[in-house]
Amino acid sequence: GSACTIDYCGTTTNQAALSFDGASDYVDLGGASNLSVSSAITMAAWIRSDVIGARQVIVDKRGAPYYEYALRIDATTGNLYMALSIDGVHTSLDHFPITAGQWHHVAGTFDGTTMRLYLNGEEYASPTPTPGTITGSAYDVLIGKSDQWGTPFDGLIDEVQIWDRALNQAEIETLMLRGLVADPDLLGRWAL
């Protein structure tokens, strides 16, 4: 399974995570069209936030006027938070408190109808279905900050992965324990 140390988490052989300073550090993955989704998505990562109480951005693909997709820690609740633009309407799900200084495996999925959040393999599904299509954008995908909202991430991020389908709970658990779910729908994996 995945082993977490003070410096990294996950199953990569590089045994490192990228450190973000909460001020100016981020990774720009570009605006490649293959990182846009429409009918479904999974975003996943290992995170260790040093601060709770600020909007900590994990993954962000800004849209106009809303996100195409985003996964972050909410400033008000300190919870894992997922935002999508579904048929042009800002739609979000907020659940699972994040603890500063601890490693967490986080994921957010949308299957065309239901948004789900996962924390360390535990699932929370939106009580209100939101069927529709994710509204695309030409903005870059960023790790550790948003072009529009929030505070850059303060802590460590590792093993960021994005799919253009919704992984199920068993697949999320496999991802958490083994590091990768072999799948042609994987858009990208960044073992930071």
QUIWO-V160956 format. One record per residue. N is the residue number from 1. SS is DSSP state (2 for helix, 1 for strand, 0 for the rest). D_LAST is the distance of its C-alpha to the last C-alpha in whole Angstrom. Layout:
N:SS:D_LAST  N:SS:D_LAST
//
This chain:
1:0:18  2:0:15  3:0:15  4:0:14  5:0:15  6:0:15  7:0:12  8:0:9  9:0:10  10:0:10  11:0:11  12:0:9  13:0:11  14:0:8  15:0:9  16:0:7  17:0:5  18:1:5  19:1:9  20:1:11  21:1:15  22:0:17  23:0:18  24:0:17  25:0:13  26:0:11  27:1:10  28:1:12  29:0:12  30:0:16  31:0:19  32:0:19  33:2:22  34:2:20  35:2:18  36:0:21  37:0:22  38:0:26  39:0:27  40:0:24  41:1:21  42:1:18  43:1:15  44:1:13  45:1:10  46:1:10  47:1:11  48:1:13  49:1:15  50:0:17  51:0:20  52:0:22  53:0:25  54:0:23  55:0:21  56:1:17  57:1:16  58:1:13  59:1:13  60:1:16  61:1:18  62:1:21  63:0:25  64:0:28  65:0:30  66:0:27  67:1:23  68:1:23  69:1:20  70:1:18  71:1:17  72:1:17  73:1:19  74:0:23  75:0:24  76:0:28  77:0:27  78:0:24  79:1:23  80:1:21  81:1:22  82:1:21  83:1:23  84:1:24  85:1:27  86:1:29  87:0:32  88:0:32  89:1:32  90:1:29  91:1:29  92:1:27  93:1:26  94:1:26  95:1:26  96:1:24  97:1:24  98:0:21  99:0:21  100:0:20  101:0:18  102:0:18  103:0:15  104:1:15  105:1:14  106:1:15  107:1:17  108:1:19  109:1:21  110:1:24  111:0:27  112:0:29  113:0:31  114:0:29  115:1:26  116:1:25  117:1:22  118:1:21  119:1:20  120:0:19  121:0:21  122:1:24  123:1:25  124:1:27  125:1:28  126:0:30  127:0:34  128:0:35  129:0:34  130:0:33  131:0:33  132:0:32  133:0:30  134:1:27  135:0:28  136:0:26  137:0:25  138:0:24  139:0:21  140:0:18  141:1:15  142:1:13  143:1:10  144:0:12  145:0:15  146:0:18  147:0:20  148:0:23  149:0:23  150:0:22  151:1:20  152:0:16  153:0:14  154:1:15  155:1:13  156:1:9  157:1:7  158:1:5  159:1:6  160:1:8  161:1:11  162:1:14  163:1:17  164:0:21  165:0:22  166:0:23  167:0:21  168:0:24  169:2:24  170:2:24  171:2:21  172:2:19  173:2:20  174:2:19  175:2:16  176:2:16  177:2:17  178:2:16  179:0:13  180:0:14  181:0:17  182:0:19  183:0:20  184:0:21  185:0:20  186:1:17  187:1:16  188:1:12  189:1:9  190:1:6  191:0:4  192:0:0
//
